[in-house]
């Protein structure tokens, strides 16, 4: 895993490695093998694709042409149509196509209305529910390199990128073979080969094959987020919306961040400072479906675990003569995480970027106004990416970074 080292450096490295090994419990047992290639659903956050333009040197199977140029794939009445070259008519080609590159150069994909991206490997295009589905089959190393670039800021240092590479591989190792990944941050961002930055390549090259495991050698769920702005949370509390008692919080054979680490390394993040935004209750009712009333329980990091909300109940009037939909609201309880997701989905992810959020309501002549204040970005569980960058700048290695945010995890390498 370490190449191009002088003997002196190897000695020095071994000393450091031994020290870190005792900290991290590194084993040299074979890690769960990563698959040779992965299948990733592309443009998952944009499910409305009906046309995609392909550029590059490729062949289209099963019955399509070889092409060194531009091809447009469109959809009409459940069938795919191919159009190559100006003035040529679109040709109906069935419900499924495989685009294979004819060289090592990535293919350029440009779906309707979206920015173009380059991808290595092959692309399977299918007609599904009136939309185009694009699945990229790509070799695992290229996938992880792109994820590391897609999930980091260009200025992140090498050791932070190595930590990110180990996490990207750990997420993949937990994914069952044959299951398709998607390219959204719901799994991990994968924006194609444009994001294989040189430093990301170097990072993946030096830690490829390493993953986090539990004490018993299983692959745990690992989480990461942009900016914790002061400290991380226990993912079991964040995702369940419940406070754990002390015995449940023991990190038994898992790589929990149950100790909820403090983090002041992420101060250079653009999300470190409080972000304040206002919405009318009417807009929240319409776009989110909930208006927050009061925080019921917070975790020690100040992230709300459960919240009392006014829930909008849209009437399902059976009267066909009624043109206006009736609605009423009722009080209920929702987890802080679920409300945060709904805020992101309804108002855009930049509205309340961090899960450490609070809110205040006041009556305005124009109606009720809710002010949200959040710090950080993301759910706050697991590794803090801007914190990892700060640690790397402070001279910490990727092993130290991983050990800091995943204190009871093991680092397994091939
Ligand atoms: Zn942090």
Boltz pocket constraint, residues with backbone or C-beta under 6 A from the ligand:
constraints:
  - pocket:
      binder: B
      contacts: [[A, 226], [A, 227], [A, 228], [A, 229], [A, 230], [A, 231], [A, 263], [A, 264], [A, 265], [A, 266], [A, 384], [A, 386], [A, 387]]
      max_distance: 6.0
